[in-house]
């Protein structure tokens, strides 16, 4: 999987947690809490979804690593690879 | 049609989950009703057998109108009601989902003013219509009610008290006006409830900034080895601390109705959930004292998920006994909230901020939150609120006790 694939997968899970977000409007550096208005429960649900999809553990100290689509894509590629 | 909030006038029946012949027991979900706050699952508070579904799908019914007839064991079916005829409010057998606890007449009457005057007859009006009539300076006794049993509802006030406006039901608004979107409807519902709160509840506020370092350390340890599905958020600790503190300081927990405070034995903290795109609901976490921390977290997750999906239950909309409104992990440091009637207190918790803090004589960086308690002066004074805050602080600083 390329970074682009990871980004797409991340956006897919993101919009599943927050169905009102239009993935085509999400910028690479949009912050999931500050810009996309996810709350802590949404973030936990997103982490859960990524955990289940990729089978990787995302400990709490790593949450900042998935705070934007570009950071998340890089993180997921690194952790899954 | 149960009242699912102080300002609810009517609801639209969108789904039946039972049919005639089904056995039902207390707590069963029997129908889904569309309200300003989204679709709400209606529970029944009686046990028996569904005899007849009176209301049709798609029908909008005023609060108090019967939805179905349920017969208790051995009870004979009633004579068929005249179609369209308003039923006697204090009907004998169980209507689907009456107002829980106070089983008497369906909703409307705020009862006769208990003044000395031998009032010929109390005017029955829905709470929202009553408030509106007051705003417009209308004498309710001059209005003919069209609600069940002649109760005055909002629609009856149309064209009253103001210069000529053609009487029209809410359903037939001027064609040029766009129908209100669900978001606008929710905004209206919030406005009505909050206006009523500020008009009727003498709010007062006490604040305290609390060190949550022990709580965040506790959670970091707890969550380190857990998969995401089992992790606990700081918000769950806040709800636990609120429930336990409310159990001790009883003047914070209950309802103010009919001119008096009714403390509640159970603590059902309403958890304010911001809906994405705007709007807010505060469904109750039922009987929070019976849940441990993990169960509290699981219940909150479920509540938030259902709030977002629009599948809350009627009891969750009406039986909250105190509200917790937490701004989450990022955002402003303090919030002074509006009490959700008929409750008498709201715990507003700002987002944690890193601050220089004095611990054991040393200045150290600490994560702190500012708790602001909104309380009802008809029920409590500063002393009780201070006691609640002290309890909360003690609990949140010993998170393993939660």
Interface residues (C-beta under 8 A of the other chain):
Chain A: X18 X20 X33 X34 X37 X39 X40 X41 X44 X45 X47 X48 X51 X57 X58 X59 X60
Chain B: X220 X223 X224 X227 X228 X229 X231 X233 X234 X235 X274 X276 X277 X300 X301 X304 X305 X328 X329 X330
